[in-house]
């Protein structure tokens, strides 16, 4: 496991959550003690829809749970994930393995996927580079994620790699074919009650679904469901369909927790980078 994780060590880095720390945002509810009331009702946009705007971080997996899921060897004596730049207290279990909730007989990698996974585990296709993390990994690692909602579009800003996604909510439907597959795909969403349902496709096959190297093809289709259940928590469900790589669809479910009074920070992967020249040594 550690060997596989080392392949992605340079892709992941801890970062300060914000350049505007503890800024008192207008409309933030507070308790009688003066703390942000994360259990207050979810805010509404001018069109009446739940407002997903805010700076979020995927709920972390505890050290004890990491040990239970992946074994003692994943955590060093200091209680840290044994990968430089990827502290265990800052990531979701799905960042380590997208299939952690499934047994091999429930969701199997098809032969092509299994071979790619084996090569990545051995380092044969070593990709210690500054290419984007992709969906869903960019939203599951140490860095924060910011949602900016408007009536016709939701923009997701990833602190990781300084990337962004545009999710159109103006009534358009997702294309069936894409002339130019992209790192983060193409997305269209619609409201079903208080849940935003997003369909995404048109991904290239260059990103990894997790840091252990589970692959996907250009046939990948992702369905996301976002529901802000209160001021400080947003429930997320993501379903992945990739008939070229996996025996059947699979899903992950997690919670985004609001980083109240915070923001995303500028993150340039290549800035001050000194590892690549030494990685083969």
Number of C-alpha atoms within 10 A of each C-alpha: 13 15 15 21 21 19 23 24 18 20 20 22 17 16 16 16 21 19 12 12 14 12 12 12 10 7 7 15 17 13 11 8 7 8 10 17 17 19 14 16 14 18 19 12 14 10 9 10 15 22 22 24 19 21 25 27 24 26 18 20 15 15 17 12 11 19 14 10 14 16 12 13 12 20 20 11 9 7 13 16 23 21 21 15 17 21 18 22 16 19 23 24 24 23 20 23 18 22 20 14 16 13 9 10 8 12 15 17 21 14 12 13 19 16 13 18 20 15 15 24 21 12 15 11 13 16 16 16 15 15 14 19 24 24 19 21 21 25 25 25 30 27 26 29 29 23 18 15 18 16 14 12 15 23 16 20 21 24 27 30 22 16 19 16 17 17 20 22 21 13 11 11 13 17 12 7 10 14 6 9 16 17 18 22 22 19 23 22 25 19 16 10 10 14 18 20 19 20 21 21 24 25 24 18 16 17 24 21 22 25 24 22 23 22 22 25 19 18 18 19 19 23 18 21 20 19 23 23 17 17 22 21 23 21 17 18 15 18 15 19 19 18 16 17 22 21 15 15 15 18 16 17 13 17 20 23 20 23 22 20 17 22 22 25 19 17 17 14 18 11 7 7 11 9 11 12 8 7 10 7 5
